[in-house]
Amino acid sequence: MLGRRQKLDSKAGPYSWLTYKEVYDASIQMGSAMKSRGVNPGDRCGIYGANCPEWIIAMEACNSSAVTYVPLYDTL
């Protein structure tokens, strides 16, 4: 489902992929962690970071918990 390129000697190497199941499990875990920290359905959660698999996982964690995600980019 999600991939990133590995860097080998400052060059782009092959992709390393996460399966749908791995992403699903990670997003459920992150959603649970968010809930334990007091982020509840209907709340807003800012996600700061570059485009990467972890950003998508955080977004899906918000979606699965009925939390509105607010993208925060360093270029804005």
N, C-alpha and C positions, 0 to 999 in steps of 0.2 A: 504494500500500500504506500508506504513512505520510504524514501531513500535519501542517502547523502553520499557524496563522493569522498573517498578516503584520500588523504594527501600522502604521497610517497616522494621523498626527496624534492619537496616544493613543487611537485607536479600532481595534476589530478589523476587519481588512480581509479580503480573500479568502484562501482556503487555498492553500498552496504544497505540491504533492504530490511524493513520491518513488515511483518505480515499484518493482515487485518486483525487477527486475533491478538497479536502483541500490542497493537495500537489500542484496540478495545480495552484490553486488560489494564494498560497504562493509564488510559483516560478515566476508567472507573476508579483506579487507585488514587489518581490525582483529585478526582471529584470528592472522594471520601476524605482525603486530607484537607481539602478546602472546607468541607462541611465541619470537620473537627476543629478548624481554626475560626469558625464563626461566619463563614460565607454561606448565606441561606438563599433559597429560591426567591427570585425577585431582586436580589442584590446585583450590583455591578462589580465587575472585577477587571482591573487593568492588566493587560498582558504586554510587557515590554520586552522586545527582542527582535532579532533579525529573523528572516524566513528560515525555518528549520523544522525538522520533525517535531521537536518539543513544543514549538509554538502551536502547531496543529493539534497536538495531543492536549495542550492546555485549553484550546478553544473547544474541543470536543468534551473535555471535562466540564466546562461551563455549560455547554448545550445539554449534557446529560443530567445536570443538576438544576436546570431552569434558571441559570445565572446569566445575566447579560454580560458578554465580554466586550471590553473596550480596547481596541488595538492601539498601542503606543509605539510609535516607530522613532528611532533616533534621527531619521531624516526629516521629520516634521517639525 
